[in-house]
Amino acid sequence: MDTAPFRQWLDSFPGSDEDYFSQIPSGRLGTTEDIARVAAFLVSDYSGYVNGVTVPVEGGIAGVLAIPRV
């Protein structure tokens, strides 16, 4: 997520911000709006049949991290 502590860490990341973002399938950091949209869905009638799940709001990075790299 695009937070001040993460941006501070990102400043120490070798390479440019774009090098880091290119590793994220969505191509960008998540925002508070991304989280709010999922929360709004979950409290809406559209999620009336959704229960007992975790909704990852992570731009697809978990799928990339799950792939072993040699």
PyMOL Python script that loads the backbone (N, CA, C, O; Angstrom):
from pymol import cmd

cmd.read_pdbstr("""\
ATOM      1  N   MET A   1       0.829  -1.178   0.000  1.00  0.00           N
ATOM      2  CA  MET A   1       0.000   0.000   0.000  1.00  0.00           C
ATOM      3  C   MET A   1       0.873   1.241   0.000  1.00  0.00           C
ATOM      4  O   MET A   1       1.964   1.253   0.571  1.00  0.00           O
ATOM      5  N   ASP A   2       0.395   2.245  -0.626  1.00  0.00           N
ATOM      6  CA  ASP A   2       1.144   3.491  -0.757  1.00  0.00           C
ATOM      7  C   ASP A   2       1.002   4.296   0.536  1.00  0.00           C
ATOM      8  O   ASP A   2       0.106   5.127   0.684  1.00  0.00           O
ATOM      9  N   THR A   3       1.916   4.020   1.460  1.00  0.00           N
ATOM     10  CA  THR A   3       1.934   4.722   2.740  1.00  0.00           C
ATOM     11  C   THR A   3       3.273   5.420   2.908  1.00  0.00           C
ATOM     12  O   THR A   3       4.239   5.107   2.211  1.00  0.00           O
ATOM     13  N   ALA A   4       3.325   6.365   3.835  1.00  0.00           N
ATOM     14  CA  ALA A   4       4.580   7.088   4.073  1.00  0.00           C
ATOM     15  C   ALA A   4       5.707   6.144   4.492  1.00  0.00           C
ATOM     16  O   ALA A   4       6.816   6.276   3.974  1.00  0.00           O
ATOM     17  N   PRO A   5       5.475   5.187   5.416  1.00  0.00           N
ATOM     18  CA  PRO A   5       6.568   4.271   5.766  1.00  0.00           C
ATOM     19  C   PRO A   5       7.025   3.419   4.575  1.00  0.00           C
ATOM     20  O   PRO A   5       8.217   3.150   4.420  1.00  0.00           O
ATOM     21  N   PHE A   6       6.078   3.000   3.742  1.00  0.00           N
ATOM     22  CA  PHE A   6       6.478   2.204   2.578  1.00  0.00           C
ATOM     23  C   PHE A   6       7.274   3.053   1.605  1.00  0.00           C
ATOM     24  O   PHE A   6       8.272   2.585   1.057  1.00  0.00           O
ATOM     25  N   ARG A   7       6.859   4.279   1.379  1.00  0.00           N
ATOM     26  CA  ARG A   7       7.608   5.165   0.470  1.00  0.00           C
ATOM     27  C   ARG A   7       9.022   5.386   0.990  1.00  0.00           C
ATOM     28  O   ARG A   7       9.974   5.466   0.213  1.00  0.00           O
ATOM     29  N   GLN A   8       9.155   5.485   2.329  1.00  0.00           N
ATOM     30  CA  GLN A   8      10.480   5.655   2.917  1.00  0.00           C
ATOM     31  C   GLN A   8      11.340   4.421   2.623  1.00  0.00           C
ATOM     32  O   GLN A   8      12.514   4.543   2.274  1.00  0.00           O
ATOM     33  N   TRP A   9      10.742   3.231   2.766  1.00  0.00           N
ATOM     34  CA  TRP A   9      11.469   2.003   2.433  1.00  0.00           C
ATOM     35  C   TRP A   9      11.804   1.980   0.949  1.00  0.00           C
ATOM     36  O   TRP A   9      12.912   1.602   0.566  1.00  0.00           O
ATOM     37  N   LEU A  10      10.860   2.379   0.119  1.00  0.00           N
ATOM     38  CA  LEU A  10      11.053   2.344  -1.327  1.00  0.00           C
ATOM     39  C   LEU A  10      12.211   3.243  -1.750  1.00  0.00           C
ATOM     40  O   LEU A  10      12.891   2.956  -2.735  1.00  0.00           O
ATOM     41  N   ASP A  11      12.438   4.325  -1.014  1.00  0.00           N
ATOM     42  CA  ASP A  11      13.573   5.205  -1.320  1.00  0.00           C
ATOM     43  C   ASP A  11      14.904   4.463  -1.204  1.00  0.00           C
ATOM     44  O   ASP A  11      15.881   4.841  -1.850  1.00  0.00           O
ATOM     45  N   SER A  12      14.950   3.404  -0.381  1.00  0.00           N
ATOM     46  CA  SER A  12      16.182   2.633  -0.225  1.00  0.00           C
ATOM     47  C   SER A  12      16.258   1.466  -1.210  1.00  0.00           C
ATOM     48  O   SER A  12      17.273   0.772  -1.262  1.00  0.00           O
ATOM     49  N   PHE A  13      15.196   1.242  -1.992  1.00  0.00           N
ATOM     50  CA  PHE A  13      15.146   0.140  -2.945  1.00  0.00           C
ATOM     51  C   PHE A  13      16.097   0.436  -4.099  1.00  0.00           C
ATOM     52  O   PHE A  13      16.058   1.524  -4.673  1.00  0.00           O
ATOM     53  N   PRO A  14      16.966  -0.547  -4.448  1.00  0.00           N
ATOM     54  CA  PRO A  14      17.864  -0.289  -5.584  1.00  0.00           C
ATOM     55  C   PRO A  14      17.075  -0.154  -6.888  1.00  0.00           C
ATOM     56  O   PRO A  14      16.171  -0.942  -7.167  1.00  0.00           O
ATOM     57  N   GLY A  15      17.421   0.825  -7.654  1.00  0.00           N
ATOM     58  CA  GLY A  15      16.708   1.080  -8.906  1.00  0.00           C
ATOM     59  C   GLY A  15      15.643   2.144  -8.706  1.00  0.00           C
ATOM     60  O   GLY A  15      15.565   2.782  -7.657  1.00  0.00           O
ATOM     61  N   SER A  16      14.843   2.317  -9.715  1.00  0.00           N
ATOM     62  CA  SER A  16      13.811   3.348  -9.671  1.00  0.00           C
ATOM     63  C   SER A  16      12.503   2.785  -9.122  1.00  0.00           C
ATOM     64  O   SER A  16      12.343   1.570  -9.002  1.00  0.00           O
ATOM     65  N   ASP A  17      11.581   3.666  -8.794  1.00  0.00           N
ATOM     66  CA  ASP A  17      10.244   3.244  -8.374  1.00  0.00           C
ATOM     67  C   ASP A  17       9.607   2.368  -9.445  1.00  0.00           C
ATOM     68  O   ASP A  17       8.944   1.378  -9.134  1.00  0.00           O
ATOM     69  N   GLU A  18       9.812   2.738 -10.714  1.00  0.00           N
ATOM     70  CA  GLU A  18       9.221   1.982 -11.812  1.00  0.00           C
ATOM     71  C   GLU A  18       9.757   0.546 -11.855  1.00  0.00           C
ATOM     72  O   GLU A  18       9.029  -0.374 -12.229  1.00  0.00           O
ATOM     73  N   ASP A  19      11.014   0.352 -11.478  1.00  0.00           N
ATOM     74  CA  ASP A  19      11.568  -1.003 -11.422  1.00  0.00           C
ATOM     75  C   ASP A  19      10.793  -1.839 -10.404  1.00  0.00           C
ATOM     76  O   ASP A  19      10.488  -3.005 -10.651  1.00  0.00           O
ATOM     77  N   TYR A  20      10.482  -1.239  -9.269  1.00  0.00           N
ATOM     78  CA  TYR A  20       9.719  -1.954  -8.244  1.00  0.00           C
ATOM     79  C   TYR A  20       8.284  -2.190  -8.721  1.00  0.00           C
ATOM     80  O   TYR A  20       7.762  -3.299  -8.608  1.00  0.00           O
ATOM     81  N   PHE A  21       7.651  -1.142  -9.253  1.00  0.00           N
ATOM     82  CA  PHE A  21       6.252  -1.252  -9.691  1.00  0.00           C
ATOM     83  C   PHE A  21       6.089  -2.277 -10.807  1.00  0.00           C
ATOM     84  O   PHE A  21       5.030  -2.893 -10.927  1.00  0.00           O
ATOM     85  N   SER A  22       7.122  -2.466 -11.624  1.00  0.00           N
ATOM     86  CA  SER A  22       7.028  -3.422 -12.727  1.00  0.00           C
ATOM     87  C   SER A  22       6.895  -4.858 -12.214  1.00  0.00           C
ATOM     88  O   SER A  22       6.494  -5.748 -12.964  1.00  0.00           O
ATOM     89  N   GLN A  23       7.228  -5.086 -10.948  1.00  0.00           N
ATOM     90  CA  GLN A  23       7.096  -6.421 -10.364  1.00  0.00           C
ATOM     91  C   GLN A  23       5.681  -6.687  -9.852  1.00  0.00           C
ATOM     92  O   GLN A  23       5.340  -7.829  -9.545  1.00  0.00           O
ATOM     93  N   ILE A  24       4.869  -5.657  -9.760  1.00  0.00           N
ATOM     94  CA  ILE A  24       3.497  -5.779  -9.282  1.00  0.00           C
ATOM     95  C   ILE A  24       2.596  -5.942 -10.502  1.00  0.00           C
ATOM     96  O   ILE A  24       2.616  -5.088 -11.388  1.00  0.00           O
ATOM     97  N   PRO A  25       1.807  -7.013 -10.572  1.00  0.00           N
ATOM     98  CA  PRO A  25       0.968  -7.217 -11.758  1.00  0.00           C
ATOM     99  C   PRO A  25       0.089  -6.019 -12.117  1.00  0.00           C
ATOM    100  O   PRO A  25      -0.120  -5.755 -13.301  1.00  0.00           O
ATOM    101  N   SER A  26      -0.426  -5.294 -11.135  1.00  0.00           N
ATOM    102  CA  SER A  26      -1.253  -4.123 -11.445  1.00  0.00           C
ATOM    103  C   SER A  26      -0.403  -2.929 -11.855  1.00  0.00           C
ATOM    104  O   SER A  26      -0.934  -1.946 -12.372  1.00  0.00           O
ATOM    105  N   GLY A  27       0.912  -2.997 -11.633  1.00  0.00           N
ATOM    106  CA  GLY A  27       1.820  -1.940 -12.071  1.00  0.00           C
ATOM    107  C   GLY A  27       1.866  -0.715 -11.180  1.00  0.00           C
ATOM    108  O   GLY A  27       2.436   0.308 -11.557  1.00  0.00           O
ATOM    109  N   ARG A  28       1.268  -0.810  -9.993  1.00  0.00           N
ATOM    110  CA  ARG A  28       1.253   0.352  -9.098  1.00  0.00           C
ATOM    111  C   ARG A  28       1.044  -0.111  -7.662  1.00  0.00           C
ATOM    112  O   ARG A  28       0.688  -1.261  -7.407  1.00  0.00           O
ATOM    113  N   LEU A  29       1.272   0.800  -6.741  1.00  0.00           N
ATOM    114  CA  LEU A  29       0.977   0.521  -5.342  1.00  0.00           C
ATOM    115  C   LEU A  29      -0.513   0.677  -5.101  1.00  0.00           C
ATOM    116  O   LEU A  29      -1.191   1.426  -5.803  1.00  0.00           O
ATOM    117  N   GLY A  30      -1.012  -0.028  -4.115  1.00  0.00           N
ATOM    118  CA  GLY A  30      -2.413   0.117  -3.729  1.00  0.00           C
ATOM    119  C   GLY A  30      -2.636   1.417  -2.975  1.00  0.00           C
ATOM    120  O   GLY A  30      -1.700   1.993  -2.420  1.00  0.00           O
ATOM    121  N   THR A  31      -3.872   1.869  -2.957  1.00  0.00           N
ATOM    122  CA  THR A  31      -4.222   3.115  -2.291  1.00  0.00           C
ATOM    123  C   THR A  31      -5.302   2.861  -1.238  1.00  0.00           C
ATOM    124  O   THR A  31      -5.900   1.786  -1.181  1.00  0.00           O
ATOM    125  N   THR A  32      -5.529   3.862  -0.421  1.00  0.00           N
ATOM    126  CA  THR A  32      -6.616   3.755   0.548  1.00  0.00           C
ATOM    127  C   THR A  32      -7.952   3.624  -0.173  1.00  0.00           C
ATOM    128  O   THR A  32      -8.874   2.993   0.343  1.00  0.00           O
ATOM    129  N   GLU A  33      -8.062   4.212  -1.355  1.00  0.00           N
ATOM    130  CA  GLU A  33      -9.291   4.096  -2.137  1.00  0.00           C
ATOM    131  C   GLU A  33      -9.532   2.654  -2.578  1.00  0.00           C
ATOM    132  O   GLU A  33     -10.674   2.198  -2.613  1.00  0.00           O
ATOM    133  N   ASP A  34      -8.457   1.936  -2.914  1.00  0.00           N
ATOM    134  CA  ASP A  34      -8.592   0.527  -3.292  1.00  0.00           C
ATOM    135  C   ASP A  34      -9.194  -0.277  -2.139  1.00  0.00           C
ATOM    136  O   ASP A  34     -10.080  -1.104  -2.351  1.00  0.00           O
ATOM    137  N   ILE A  35      -8.718  -0.035  -0.943  1.00  0.00           N
ATOM    138  CA  ILE A  35      -9.244  -0.732   0.229  1.00  0.00           C
ATOM    139  C   ILE A  35     -10.676  -0.302   0.502  1.00  0.00           C
ATOM    140  O   ILE A  35     -11.525  -1.137   0.811  1.00  0.00           O
ATOM    141  N   ALA A  36     -10.952   0.985   0.391  1.00  0.00           N
ATOM    142  CA  ALA A  36     -12.297   1.489   0.650  1.00  0.00           C
ATOM    143  C   ALA A  36     -13.318   0.908  -0.321  1.00  0.00           C
ATOM    144  O   ALA A  36     -14.453   0.633   0.068  1.00  0.00           O
ATOM    145  N   ARG A  37     -12.930   0.721  -1.572  1.00  0.00           N
ATOM    146  CA  ARG A  37     -13.861   0.159  -2.563  1.00  0.00           C
ATOM    147  C   ARG A  37     -14.254  -1.272  -2.201  1.00  0.00           C
ATOM    148  O   ARG A  37     -15.416  -1.655  -2.337  1.00  0.00           O
ATOM    149  N   VAL A  38     -13.281  -2.057  -1.740  1.00  0.00           N
ATOM    150  CA  VAL A  38     -13.587  -3.425  -1.329  1.00  0.00           C
ATOM    151  C   VAL A  38     -14.471  -3.410  -0.087  1.00  0.00           C
ATOM    152  O   VAL A  38     -15.428  -4.180   0.005  1.00  0.00           O
ATOM    153  N   ALA A  39     -14.156  -2.543   0.861  1.00  0.00           N
ATOM    154  CA  ALA A  39     -14.978  -2.431   2.067  1.00  0.00           C
ATOM    155  C   ALA A  39     -16.400  -2.022   1.709  1.00  0.00           C
ATOM    156  O   ALA A  39     -17.357  -2.559   2.266  1.00  0.00           O
ATOM    157  N   ALA A  40     -16.548  -1.076   0.785  1.00  0.00           N
ATOM    158  CA  ALA A  40     -17.884  -0.634   0.365  1.00  0.00           C
ATOM    159  C   ALA A  40     -18.655  -1.782  -0.281  1.00  0.00           C
ATOM    160  O   ALA A  40     -19.855  -1.932  -0.054  1.00  0.00           O
ATOM    161  N   PHE A  41     -17.971  -2.582  -1.077  1.00  0.00           N
ATOM    162  CA  PHE A  41     -18.618  -3.747  -1.669  1.00  0.00           C
ATOM    163  C   PHE A  41     -19.087  -4.706  -0.583  1.00  0.00           C
ATOM    164  O   PHE A  41     -20.216  -5.195  -0.629  1.00  0.00           O
ATOM    165  N   LEU A  42     -18.232  -4.974   0.383  1.00  0.00           N
ATOM    166  CA  LEU A  42     -18.566  -5.953   1.415  1.00  0.00           C
ATOM    167  C   LEU A  42     -19.735  -5.521   2.298  1.00  0.00           C
ATOM    168  O   LEU A  42     -20.452  -6.367   2.834  1.00  0.00           O
ATOM    169  N   VAL A  43     -19.929  -4.224   2.452  1.00  0.00           N
ATOM    170  CA  VAL A  43     -21.069  -3.766   3.269  1.00  0.00           C
ATOM    171  C   VAL A  43     -22.308  -3.495   2.423  1.00  0.00           C
ATOM    172  O   VAL A  43     -23.354  -3.115   2.950  1.00  0.00           O
ATOM    173  N   SER A  44     -22.190  -3.691   1.104  1.00  0.00           N
ATOM    174  CA  SER A  44     -23.321  -3.431   0.226  1.00  0.00           C
ATOM    175  C   SER A  44     -24.165  -4.693   0.032  1.00  0.00           C
ATOM    176  O   SER A  44     -23.760  -5.792   0.414  1.00  0.00           O
ATOM    177  N   ASP A  45     -25.323  -4.519  -0.557  1.00  0.00           N
ATOM    178  CA  ASP A  45     -26.185  -5.650  -0.884  1.00  0.00           C
ATOM    179  C   ASP A  45     -25.564  -6.562  -1.937  1.00  0.00           C
ATOM    180  O   ASP A  45     -25.941  -7.729  -2.042  1.00  0.00           O
ATOM    181  N   TYR A  46     -24.610  -6.039  -2.722  1.00  0.00           N
ATOM    182  CA  TYR A  46     -23.965  -6.857  -3.755  1.00  0.00           C
ATOM    183  C   TYR A  46     -23.176  -8.022  -3.159  1.00  0.00           C
ATOM    184  O   TYR A  46     -22.933  -9.015  -3.844  1.00  0.00           O
ATOM    185  N   SER A  47     -22.782  -7.914  -1.914  1.00  0.00           N
ATOM    186  CA  SER A  47     -22.008  -8.993  -1.291  1.00  0.00           C
ATOM    187  C   SER A  47     -22.883  -9.856  -0.382  1.00  0.00           C
ATOM    188  O   SER A  47     -22.370 -10.558   0.489  1.00  0.00           O
ATOM    189  N   GLY A  48     -24.181  -9.807  -0.581  1.00  0.00           N
ATOM    190  CA  GLY A  48     -25.114 -10.513   0.283  1.00  0.00           C
ATOM    191  C   GLY A  48     -24.902 -12.006   0.397  1.00  0.00           C
ATOM    192  O   GLY A  48     -25.328 -12.611   1.381  1.00  0.00           O
ATOM    193  N   TYR A  49     -24.259 -12.617  -0.578  1.00  0.00           N
ATOM    194  CA  TYR A  49     -24.048 -14.065  -0.549  1.00  0.00           C
ATOM    195  C   TYR A  49     -22.577 -14.399  -0.288  1.00  0.00           C
ATOM    196  O   TYR A  49     -22.165 -15.553  -0.400  1.00  0.00           O
ATOM    197  N   VAL A  50     -21.800 -13.386   0.058  1.00  0.00           N
ATOM    198  CA  VAL A  50     -20.376 -13.569   0.354  1.00  0.00           C
ATOM    199  C   VAL A  50     -20.221 -13.688   1.860  1.00  0.00           C
ATOM    200  O   VAL A  50     -20.699 -12.840   2.613  1.00  0.00           O
ATOM    201  N   ASN A  51     -19.547 -14.749   2.293  1.00  0.00           N
ATOM    202  CA  ASN A  51     -19.248 -14.867   3.718  1.00  0.00           C
ATOM    203  C   ASN A  51     -18.079 -15.811   3.929  1.00  0.00           C
ATOM    204  O   ASN A  51     -17.834 -16.712   3.127  1.00  0.00           O
ATOM    205  N   GLY A  52     -17.367 -15.593   5.013  1.00  0.00           N
ATOM    206  CA  GLY A  52     -16.274 -16.472   5.393  1.00  0.00           C
ATOM    207  C   GLY A  52     -15.083 -16.480   4.467  1.00  0.00           C
ATOM    208  O   GLY A  52     -14.437 -17.516   4.312  1.00  0.00           O
ATOM    209  N   VAL A  53     -14.773 -15.355   3.845  1.00  0.00           N
ATOM    210  CA  VAL A  53     -13.619 -15.302   2.949  1.00  0.00           C
ATOM    211  C   VAL A  53     -12.715 -14.127   3.307  1.00  0.00           C
ATOM    212  O   VAL A  53     -13.134 -13.168   3.955  1.00  0.00           O
ATOM    213  N   THR A  54     -11.497 -14.227   2.878  1.00  0.00           N
ATOM    214  CA  THR A  54     -10.561 -13.113   2.957  1.00  0.00           C
ATOM    215  C   THR A  54     -10.435 -12.540   1.558  1.00  0.00           C
ATOM    216  O   THR A  54     -10.206 -13.281   0.602  1.00  0.00           O
ATOM    217  N   VAL A  55     -10.579 -11.248   1.430  1.00  0.00           N
ATOM    218  CA  VAL A  55     -10.469 -10.609   0.118  1.00  0.00           C
ATOM    219  C   VAL A  55      -9.113  -9.909   0.056  1.00  0.00           C
ATOM    220  O   VAL A  55      -8.921  -8.873   0.693  1.00  0.00           O
ATOM    221  N   PRO A  56      -8.173 -10.469  -0.706  1.00  0.00           N
ATOM    222  CA  PRO A  56      -6.866  -9.821  -0.800  1.00  0.00           C
ATOM    223  C   PRO A  56      -6.952  -8.558  -1.660  1.00  0.00           C
ATOM    224  O   PRO A  56      -7.464  -8.586  -2.779  1.00  0.00           O
ATOM    225  N   VAL A  57      -6.454  -7.479  -1.128  1.00  0.00           N
ATOM    226  CA  VAL A  57      -6.381  -6.219  -1.872  1.00  0.00           C
ATOM    227  C   VAL A  57      -4.888  -5.934  -2.009  1.00  0.00           C
ATOM    228  O   VAL A  57      -4.315  -5.139  -1.264  1.00  0.00           O
ATOM    229  N   GLU A  58      -4.264  -6.621  -3.004  1.00  0.00           N
ATOM    230  CA  GLU A  58      -2.814  -6.575  -3.106  1.00  0.00           C
ATOM    231  C   GLU A  58      -2.291  -6.493  -4.527  1.00  0.00           C
ATOM    232  O   GLU A  58      -1.102  -6.716  -4.757  1.00  0.00           O
ATOM    233  N   GLY A  59      -3.138  -6.183  -5.472  1.00  0.00           N
ATOM    234  CA  GLY A  59      -2.700  -5.936  -6.839  1.00  0.00           C
ATOM    235  C   GLY A  59      -2.137  -7.133  -7.576  1.00  0.00           C
ATOM    236  O   GLY A  59      -1.541  -6.976  -8.641  1.00  0.00           O
ATOM    237  N   GLY A  60      -2.316  -8.333  -7.027  1.00  0.00           N
ATOM    238  CA  GLY A  60      -1.839  -9.540  -7.685  1.00  0.00           C
ATOM    239  C   GLY A  60      -0.449  -9.973  -7.271  1.00  0.00           C
ATOM    240  O   GLY A  60       0.070 -10.957  -7.798  1.00  0.00           O
ATOM    241  N   ILE A  61       0.166  -9.262  -6.341  1.00  0.00           N
ATOM    242  CA  ILE A  61       1.544  -9.568  -5.972  1.00  0.00           C
ATOM    243  C   ILE A  61       1.683 -10.941  -5.318  1.00  0.00           C
ATOM    244  O   ILE A  61       2.735 -11.568  -5.444  1.00  0.00           O
ATOM    245  N   ALA A  62       0.661 -11.422  -4.628  1.00  0.00           N
ATOM    246  CA  ALA A  62       0.756 -12.734  -3.971  1.00  0.00           C
ATOM    247  C   ALA A  62       0.976 -13.845  -4.998  1.00  0.00           C
ATOM    248  O   ALA A  62       1.703 -14.801  -4.728  1.00  0.00           O
ATOM    249  N   GLY A  63       0.365 -13.729  -6.152  1.00  0.00           N
ATOM    250  CA  GLY A  63       0.562 -14.722  -7.204  1.00  0.00           C
ATOM    251  C   GLY A  63       1.983 -14.712  -7.738  1.00  0.00           C
ATOM    252  O   GLY A  63       2.526 -15.762  -8.083  1.00  0.00           O
ATOM    253  N   VAL A  64       2.576 -13.556  -7.808  1.00  0.00           N
ATOM    254  CA  VAL A  64       3.951 -13.439  -8.292  1.00  0.00           C
ATOM    255  C   VAL A  64       4.914 -13.975  -7.245  1.00  0.00           C
ATOM    256  O   VAL A  64       5.864 -14.685  -7.573  1.00  0.00           O
ATOM    257  N   LEU A  65       4.666 -13.634  -5.980  1.00  0.00           N
ATOM    258  CA  LEU A  65       5.557 -14.093  -4.920  1.00  0.00           C
ATOM    259  C   LEU A  65       5.475 -15.593  -4.718  1.00  0.00           C
ATOM    260  O   LEU A  65       6.411 -16.202  -4.201  1.00  0.00           O
ATOM    261  N   ALA A  66       4.366 -16.194  -5.119  1.00  0.00           N
ATOM    262  CA  ALA A  66       4.198 -17.638  -4.951  1.00  0.00           C
ATOM    263  C   ALA A  66       4.994 -18.442  -5.966  1.00  0.00           C
ATOM    264  O   ALA A  66       5.129 -19.657  -5.823  1.00  0.00           O
ATOM    265  N   ILE A  67       5.521 -17.782  -6.987  1.00  0.00           N
ATOM    266  CA  ILE A  67       6.280 -18.467  -8.026  1.00  0.00           C
ATOM    267  C   ILE A  67       7.756 -18.492  -7.627  1.00  0.00           C
ATOM    268  O   ILE A  67       8.377 -17.435  -7.514  1.00  0.00           O
ATOM    269  N   PRO A  68       8.327 -19.675  -7.412  1.00  0.00           N
ATOM    270  CA  PRO A  68       9.748 -19.743  -7.045  1.00  0.00           C
ATOM    271  C   PRO A  68      10.629 -19.170  -8.155  1.00  0.00           C
ATOM    272  O   PRO A  68      10.395 -19.428  -9.336  1.00  0.00           O
ATOM    273  N   ARG A  69      11.607 -18.417  -7.783  1.00  0.00           N
ATOM    274  CA  ARG A  69      12.559 -17.876  -8.765  1.00  0.00           C
ATOM    275  C   ARG A  69      13.904 -18.528  -8.552  1.00  0.00           C
ATOM    276  O   ARG A  69      14.340 -18.718  -7.417  1.00  0.00           O
ATOM    277  N   VAL A  70      14.556 -18.869  -9.638  1.00  0.00           N
ATOM    278  CA  VAL A  70      15.849 -19.555  -9.562  1.00  0.00           C
ATOM    279  C   VAL A  70      16.952 -18.567  -9.828  1.00  0.00           C
ATOM    280  O   VAL A  70      18.127 -18.935  -9.813  1.00  0.00           O
TER     281      VAL A  70
END
""", "prot")
cmd.dss("prot")
cmd.show_as("cartoon", "prot")
cmd.util.cbc("prot")
cmd.orient("prot")
